[in-house]
Amino acid sequence: PKQLGQVTQHTYIYVDDVDQHFEQAKGAGATILEPPEDQFYGDRRYGAEDPEGHHWYFAQHIRDVAPEDMQIPG
């Protein structure tokens, strides 16, 4: 990705405790793209970038949301 100058893929991984995972990644020097935040579709997630420029998203499912109740903020 850094060679191309753009992101070519995102990886989305579920973890048991996204806040703990975030703190561990941040403490290890990870490049954080987005801090943990609750999403409208029921996940809490954060984003990080690896040394090659790939974007990784780590999430924890925190609540079920019916499709008809999903509202994109804004």
LUMLUM-332265 format. One record per atom (N, C-alpha, C): residue number from 0; residue in one letter; atom name; x, y, z. Coordinates in Angstrom, 1 decimal. Each point is the difference from the previous one (the first is absolute). Layout:
<nodes>
<node k="NUM" r="A" a="CA" east="X" north="Y" up="Z"/>
...
</nodes>
This chain:
<nodes>
<node k="0" r="P" a="N" east="0.8" north="-1.2" up="0.0"/>
<node k="0" r="P" a="CA" east="-0.8" north="1.2" up="0.0"/>
<node k="0" r="P" a="C" east="0.8" north="1.3" up="0.0"/>
<node k="1" r="K" a="N" east="1.1" north="0.1" up="0.8"/>
<node k="1" r="K" a="CA" east="0.8" north="1.2" up="0.0"/>
<node k="1" r="K" a="C" east="0.6" north="0.2" up="-1.4"/>
<node k="2" r="Q" a="N" east="0.4" north="-1.1" up="-0.6"/>
<node k="2" r="Q" a="CA" east="0.6" north="0.1" up="-1.3"/>
<node k="2" r="Q" a="C" east="-1.0" north="0.5" up="-1.0"/>
<node k="3" r="L" a="N" east="-1.3" north="-0.3" up="0.1"/>
<node k="3" r="L" a="CA" east="-1.0" north="0.4" up="-0.9"/>
<node k="3" r="L" a="C" east="-0.6" north="1.3" up="0.4"/>
<node k="4" r="G" a="N" east="0.2" north="0.5" up="1.2"/>
<node k="4" r="G" a="CA" east="-0.5" north="1.3" up="0.4"/>
<node k="4" r="G" a="C" east="-1.5" north="-0.1" up="0.4"/>
<node k="5" r="Q" a="N" east="-0.5" north="-1.1" up="0.2"/>
<node k="5" r="Q" a="CA" east="-1.4" north="-0.1" up="0.4"/>
<node k="5" r="Q" a="C" east="-0.3" north="-1.4" up="0.7"/>
<node k="6" r="V" a="N" east="-1.1" north="0.0" up="0.7"/>
<node k="6" r="V" a="CA" east="-0.4" north="-1.3" up="0.7"/>
<node k="6" r="V" a="C" east="-0.7" north="-0.9" up="-1.1"/>
<node k="7" r="T" a="N" east="0.4" north="-1.3" up="0.1"/>
<node k="7" r="T" a="CA" east="-0.5" north="-0.9" up="-1.0"/>
<node k="7" r="T" a="C" east="-1.0" north="-1.1" up="0.7"/>
<node k="8" r="Q" a="N" east="0.1" north="0.0" up="1.3"/>
<node k="8" r="Q" a="CA" east="-0.9" north="-0.9" up="0.7"/>
<node k="8" r="Q" a="C" east="-0.1" north="0.4" up="1.5"/>
<node k="9" r="H" a="N" east="-1.1" north="-0.5" up="0.6"/>
<node k="9" r="H" a="CA" east="-0.1" north="0.2" up="1.5"/>
<node k="9" r="H" a="C" east="-0.3" north="-1.4" up="0.6"/>
<node k="10" r="T" a="N" east="0.6" north="-0.2" up="1.1"/>
<node k="10" r="T" a="CA" east="-0.2" north="-1.3" up="0.7"/>
<node k="10" r="T" a="C" east="-0.8" north="0.3" up="1.3"/>
<node k="11" r="Y" a="N" east="-1.1" north="-0.7" up="0.2"/>
<node k="11" r="Y" a="CA" east="-0.9" north="0.2" up="1.2"/>
<node k="11" r="Y" a="C" east="0.0" north="-1.2" up="0.8"/>
<node k="12" r="I" a="N" east="0.5" north="0.1" up="1.3"/>
<node k="12" r="I" a="CA" east="0.2" north="-1.1" up="0.9"/>
<node k="12" r="I" a="C" east="-0.8" north="0.2" up="1.3"/>
<node k="13" r="Y" a="N" east="-0.7" north="-1.0" up="0.4"/>
<node k="13" r="Y" a="CA" east="-0.7" north="0.1" up="1.3"/>
<node k="13" r="Y" a="C" east="0.9" north="-0.5" up="1.1"/>
<node k="14" r="V" a="N" east="0.0" north="0.8" up="1.1"/>
<node k="14" r="V" a="CA" east="0.7" north="-0.4" up="1.2"/>
<node k="14" r="V" a="C" east="-0.9" north="0.0" up="1.2"/>
<node k="15" r="D" a="N" east="0.4" north="-0.6" up="1.1"/>
<node k="15" r="D" a="CA" east="-0.9" north="-0.1" up="1.2"/>
<node k="15" r="D" a="C" east="-0.1" north="1.4" up="0.7"/>
<node k="16" r="D" a="N" east="1.0" north="0.8" up="0.1"/>
<node k="16" r="D" a="CA" east="0.0" north="1.2" up="0.7"/>
<node k="16" r="D" a="C" east="0.7" north="1.1" up="-0.8"/>
<node k="17" r="V" a="N" east="-0.7" north="0.7" up="-0.8"/>
<node k="17" r="V" a="CA" east="0.6" north="1.0" up="-1.0"/>
<node k="17" r="V" a="C" east="0.8" north="1.1" up="0.7"/>
<node k="18" r="D" a="N" east="-0.5" north="0.4" up="1.2"/>
<node k="18" r="D" a="CA" east="0.7" north="1.1" up="0.7"/>
<node k="18" r="D" a="C" east="1.3" north="-0.4" up="0.5"/>
<node k="19" r="Q" a="N" east="0.1" north="-1.2" up="0.6"/>
<node k="19" r="Q" a="CA" east="1.2" north="-0.6" up="0.4"/>
<node k="19" r="Q" a="C" east="1.0" north="-0.2" up="-1.1"/>
<node k="20" r="H" a="N" east="-0.5" north="-0.5" up="-1.1"/>
<node k="20" r="H" a="CA" east="0.8" north="-0.2" up="-1.2"/>
<node k="20" r="H" a="C" east="0.6" north="1.3" up="-0.5"/>
<node k="21" r="F" a="N" east="-0.9" north="1.0" up="0.0"/>
<node k="21" r="F" a="CA" east="0.5" north="1.4" up="-0.5"/>
<node k="21" r="F" a="C" east="1.1" north="0.5" up="0.9"/>
<node k="22" r="E" a="N" east="-0.2" north="-0.1" up="1.3"/>
<node k="22" r="E" a="CA" east="1.1" north="0.5" up="1.0"/>
<node k="22" r="E" a="C" east="1.3" north="-0.8" up="-0.2"/>
<node k="23" r="Q" a="N" east="-0.1" north="-1.3" up="-0.2"/>
<node k="23" r="Q" a="CA" east="1.2" north="-0.8" up="-0.3"/>
<node k="23" r="Q" a="C" east="0.7" north="0.4" up="-1.3"/>
<node k="24" r="A" a="N" east="-0.8" north="0.2" up="-1.0"/>
<node k="24" r="A" a="CA" east="0.5" north="0.4" up="-1.3"/>
<node k="24" r="A" a="C" east="0.7" north="1.4" up="0.1"/>
<node k="25" r="K" a="N" east="-0.7" north="0.9" up="0.6"/>
<node k="25" r="K" a="CA" east="0.5" north="1.4" up="0.1"/>
<node k="25" r="K" a="C" east="1.3" north="0.0" up="0.9"/>
<node k="26" r="G" a="N" east="0.0" north="-0.8" up="1.0"/>
<node k="26" r="G" a="CA" east="1.2" north="-0.1" up="0.9"/>
<node k="26" r="G" a="C" east="1.2" north="-0.6" up="-0.7"/>
<node k="27" r="A" a="N" east="-0.3" north="-0.8" up="-1.0"/>
<node k="27" r="A" a="CA" east="1.1" north="-0.6" up="-0.8"/>
<node k="27" r="A" a="C" east="0.4" north="0.9" up="-1.2"/>
<node k="28" r="G" a="N" east="-0.6" north="1.1" up="-0.1"/>
<node k="28" r="G" a="CA" east="0.5" north="1.0" up="-1.0"/>
<node k="28" r="G" a="C" east="-0.8" north="-0.1" up="-1.3"/>
<node k="29" r="A" a="N" east="-1.2" north="-0.6" up="0.0"/>
<node k="29" r="A" a="CA" east="-0.8" north="-0.1" up="-1.3"/>
<node k="29" r="A" a="C" east="-0.4" north="1.3" up="-0.5"/>
<node k="30" r="T" a="N" east="-0.1" north="0.2" up="-1.3"/>
<node k="30" r="T" a="CA" east="-0.5" north="1.2" up="-0.6"/>
<node k="30" r="T" a="C" east="-1.5" north="-0.2" up="0.0"/>
<node k="31" r="I" a="N" east="-0.7" north="0.9" up="0.8"/>
<node k="31" r="I" a="CA" east="-1.4" north="-0.1" up="0.2"/>
<node k="31" r="I" a="C" east="-0.7" north="0.9" up="-1.0"/>
<node k="32" r="L" a="N" east="-0.9" north="-0.5" up="-0.8"/>
<node k="32" r="L" a="CA" east="-0.8" north="0.7" up="-0.9"/>
<node k="32" r="L" a="C" east="-1.2" north="0.6" up="0.6"/>
<node k="33" r="E" a="N" east="-0.7" north="-0.7" up="0.9"/>
<node k="33" r="E" a="CA" east="-1.2" north="0.4" up="0.6"/>
<node k="33" r="E" a="C" east="0.0" north="-0.7" up="1.4"/>
<node k="34" r="P" a="N" east="-0.3" north="0.8" up="1.1"/>
<node k="34" r="P" a="CA" east="-0.1" north="-0.6" up="1.3"/>
<node k="34" r="P" a="C" east="-1.3" north="-0.8" up="0.1"/>
<node k="35" r="P" a="N" east="-0.2" north="-0.8" up="1.0"/>
<node k="35" r="P" a="CA" east="-1.2" north="-0.8" up="0.2"/>
<node k="35" r="P" a="C" east="-1.2" north="0.9" up="0.0"/>
<node k="36" r="E" a="N" east="-1.0" north="-0.4" up="-0.7"/>
<node k="36" r="E" a="CA" east="-1.3" north="0.7" up="-0.1"/>
<node k="36" r="E" a="C" east="-1.1" north="-0.9" up="-0.3"/>
<node k="37" r="D" a="N" east="-1.2" north="0.2" up="0.6"/>
<node k="37" r="D" a="CA" east="-1.2" north="-0.8" up="-0.3"/>
<node k="37" r="D" a="C" east="-0.5" north="0.3" up="-1.3"/>
<node k="38" r="Q" a="N" east="-0.3" north="-1.0" up="-0.8"/>
<node k="38" r="Q" a="CA" east="-0.5" north="0.2" up="-1.4"/>
<node k="38" r="Q" a="C" east="-1.5" north="-0.3" up="0.0"/>
<node k="39" r="F" a="N" east="-0.7" north="0.7" up="-1.0"/>
<node k="39" r="F" a="CA" east="-1.4" north="-0.1" up="-0.1"/>
<node k="39" r="F" a="C" east="-0.5" north="-1.4" up="-0.3"/>
<node k="40" r="Y" a="N" east="0.8" north="-0.9" up="-0.4"/>
<node k="40" r="Y" a="CA" east="-0.4" north="-1.4" up="-0.3"/>
<node k="40" r="Y" a="C" east="0.2" north="-1.0" up="1.1"/>
<node k="41" r="G" a="N" east="0.5" north="0.5" up="1.2"/>
<node k="41" r="G" a="CA" east="0.0" north="-0.8" up="1.2"/>
<node k="41" r="G" a="C" east="1.4" north="-0.5" up="0.4"/>
<node k="42" r="D" a="N" east="1.1" north="0.4" up="-0.7"/>
<node k="42" r="D" a="CA" east="1.3" north="-0.3" up="0.4"/>
<node k="42" r="D" a="C" east="0.7" north="1.2" up="0.6"/>
<node k="43" r="R" a="N" east="1.0" north="-0.3" up="0.8"/>
<node k="43" r="R" a="CA" east="0.9" north="1.1" up="0.5"/>
<node k="43" r="R" a="C" east="1.3" north="-0.4" up="-0.7"/>
<node k="44" r="R" a="N" east="0.7" north="1.0" up="-0.6"/>
<node k="44" r="R" a="CA" east="1.2" north="-0.3" up="-0.8"/>
<node k="44" r="R" a="C" east="1.0" north="1.1" up="0.0"/>
<node k="45" r="Y" a="N" east="1.2" north="-0.4" up="-0.3"/>
<node k="45" r="Y" a="CA" east="1.1" north="1.0" up="-0.2"/>
<node k="45" r="Y" a="C" east="0.8" north="-0.5" up="-1.2"/>
<node k="46" r="G" a="N" east="0.7" north="1.0" up="-0.6"/>
<node k="46" r="G" a="CA" east="0.8" north="-0.3" up="-1.2"/>
<node k="46" r="G" a="C" east="1.5" north="0.3" up="0.2"/>
<node k="47" r="A" a="N" east="0.8" north="-0.8" up="-0.6"/>
<node k="47" r="A" a="CA" east="1.5" north="0.1" up="0.1"/>
<node k="47" r="A" a="C" east="0.6" north="-0.3" up="-1.4"/>
<node k="48" r="E" a="N" east="1.2" north="0.6" up="-0.2"/>
<node k="48" r="E" a="CA" east="0.7" north="-0.3" up="-1.2"/>
<node k="48" r="E" a="C" east="1.3" north="-0.7" up="0.3"/>
<node k="49" r="D" a="N" east="0.3" north="-1.0" up="-0.8"/>
<node k="49" r="D" a="CA" east="1.2" north="-0.8" up="0.2"/>
<node k="49" r="D" a="C" east="1.2" north="0.7" up="-0.8"/>
<node k="50" r="P" a="N" east="1.2" north="-0.4" up="0.3"/>
<node k="50" r="P" a="CA" east="1.2" north="0.7" up="-0.6"/>
<node k="50" r="P" a="C" east="0.0" north="0.1" up="-1.6"/>
<node k="51" r="E" a="N" east="-0.8" north="-1.0" up="-0.6"/>
<node k="51" r="E" a="CA" east="0.0" north="0.0" up="-1.5"/>
<node k="51" r="E" a="C" east="-1.2" north="0.9" up="-0.5"/>
<node k="52" r="G" a="N" east="-0.8" north="0.5" up="0.9"/>
<node k="52" r="G" a="CA" east="-1.1" north="0.9" up="-0.4"/>
<node k="52" r="G" a="C" east="-1.4" north="-0.7" up="-0.1"/>
<node k="53" r="H" a="N" east="-0.1" north="-1.3" up="0.4"/>
<node k="53" r="H" a="CA" east="-1.3" north="-0.6" up="0.0"/>
<node k="53" r="H" a="C" east="-0.8" north="0.5" up="1.2"/>
<node k="54" r="H" a="N" east="-1.3" north="0.1" up="-0.2"/>
<node k="54" r="H" a="CA" east="-0.9" north="0.4" up="1.1"/>
<node k="54" r="H" a="C" east="-0.6" north="-1.2" up="0.6"/>
<node k="55" r="W" a="N" east="0.0" north="0.0" up="1.3"/>
<node k="55" r="W" a="CA" east="-0.6" north="-1.1" up="0.8"/>
<node k="55" r="W" a="C" east="-1.0" north="0.6" up="0.9"/>
<node k="56" r="Y" a="N" east="-1.2" north="-0.6" up="0.1"/>
<node k="56" r="Y" a="CA" east="-1.0" north="0.4" up="0.9"/>
<node k="56" r="Y" a="C" east="-0.3" north="-1.1" up="1.0"/>
<node k="57" r="F" a="N" east="0.0" north="0.3" up="1.3"/>
<node k="57" r="F" a="CA" east="-0.3" north="-1.0" up="1.0"/>
<node k="57" r="F" a="C" east="-1.3" north="0.5" up="0.7"/>
<node k="58" r="A" a="N" east="-0.9" north="-1.0" up="0.2"/>
<node k="58" r="A" a="CA" east="-1.3" north="0.3" up="0.5"/>
<node k="58" r="A" a="C" east="-0.5" north="-1.0" up="1.0"/>
<node k="59" r="Q" a="N" east="-1.0" north="0.4" up="0.8"/>
<node k="59" r="Q" a="CA" east="-0.7" north="-0.8" up="0.9"/>
<node k="59" r="Q" a="C" east="-1.5" north="0.3" up="-0.2"/>
<node k="60" r="H" a="N" east="-0.7" north="-1.1" up="-0.1"/>
<node k="60" r="H" a="CA" east="-1.5" north="0.2" up="-0.2"/>
<node k="60" r="H" a="C" east="-0.6" north="0.3" up="1.4"/>
<node k="61" r="I" a="N" east="-0.7" north="1.2" up="0.0"/>
<node k="61" r="I" a="CA" east="-0.5" north="0.4" up="1.3"/>
<node k="61" r="I" a="C" east="-1.5" north="0.0" up="0.1"/>
<node k="62" r="R" a="N" east="-0.7" north="0.0" up="-1.1"/>
<node k="62" r="R" a="CA" east="-1.4" north="0.0" up="0.0"/>
<node k="62" r="R" a="C" east="-0.6" north="-0.5" up="-1.3"/>
<node k="63" r="D" a="N" east="-1.1" north="-0.6" up="0.0"/>
<node k="63" r="D" a="CA" east="-0.7" north="-0.4" up="-1.2"/>
<node k="63" r="D" a="C" east="-0.9" north="1.2" up="-0.5"/>
<node k="64" r="V" a="N" east="0.0" north="0.3" up="-1.3"/>
<node k="64" r="V" a="CA" east="-0.7" north="1.1" up="-0.5"/>
<node k="64" r="V" a="C" east="-0.8" north="-0.6" up="-1.2"/>
<node k="65" r="A" a="N" east="-1.3" north="0.2" up="0.0"/>
<node k="65" r="A" a="CA" east="-0.9" north="-0.5" up="-1.1"/>
<node k="65" r="A" a="C" east="0.3" north="0.9" up="-1.2"/>
<node k="66" r="P" a="N" east="0.0" north="-0.6" up="-1.2"/>
<node k="66" r="P" a="CA" east="0.3" north="0.7" up="-1.2"/>
<node k="66" r="P" a="C" east="-0.8" north="1.3" up="-0.2"/>
<node k="67" r="E" a="N" east="-1.3" north="0.0" up="0.4"/>
<node k="67" r="E" a="CA" east="-0.9" north="1.1" up="-0.1"/>
<node k="67" r="E" a="C" east="0.4" north="1.1" up="1.0"/>
<node k="68" r="D" a="N" east="0.8" north="-0.3" up="1.1"/>
<node k="68" r="D" a="CA" east="0.4" north="1.0" up="1.0"/>
<node k="68" r="D" a="C" east="1.4" north="0.6" up="-0.3"/>
<node k="69" r="M" a="N" east="0.7" north="-0.5" up="-1.0"/>
<node k="69" r="M" a="CA" east="1.3" north="0.5" up="-0.3"/>
<node k="69" r="M" a="C" east="-0.1" north="1.4" up="-0.7"/>
<node k="70" r="Q" a="N" east="0.6" north="0.9" up="0.6"/>
<node k="70" r="Q" a="CA" east="0.0" north="1.4" up="-0.5"/>
<node k="70" r="Q" a="C" east="1.4" north="0.5" up="0.0"/>
<node k="71" r="I" a="N" east="0.5" north="0.3" up="-1.2"/>
<node k="71" r="I" a="CA" east="1.3" north="0.5" up="-0.2"/>
<node k="71" r="I" a="C" east="0.0" north="1.4" up="0.6"/>
<node k="72" r="P" a="N" east="1.0" north="0.3" up="1.0"/>
<node k="72" r="P" a="CA" east="0.0" north="1.4" up="0.5"/>
<node k="72" r="P" a="C" east="0.2" north="1.0" up="-1.0"/>
<node k="73" r="G" a="N" east="-0.6" north="1.2" up="0.2"/>
<node k="73" r="G" a="CA" east="0.3" north="1.1" up="-0.9"/>
<node k="73" r="G" a="C" east="-1.2" north="0.4" up="-0.7"/>
</nodes>
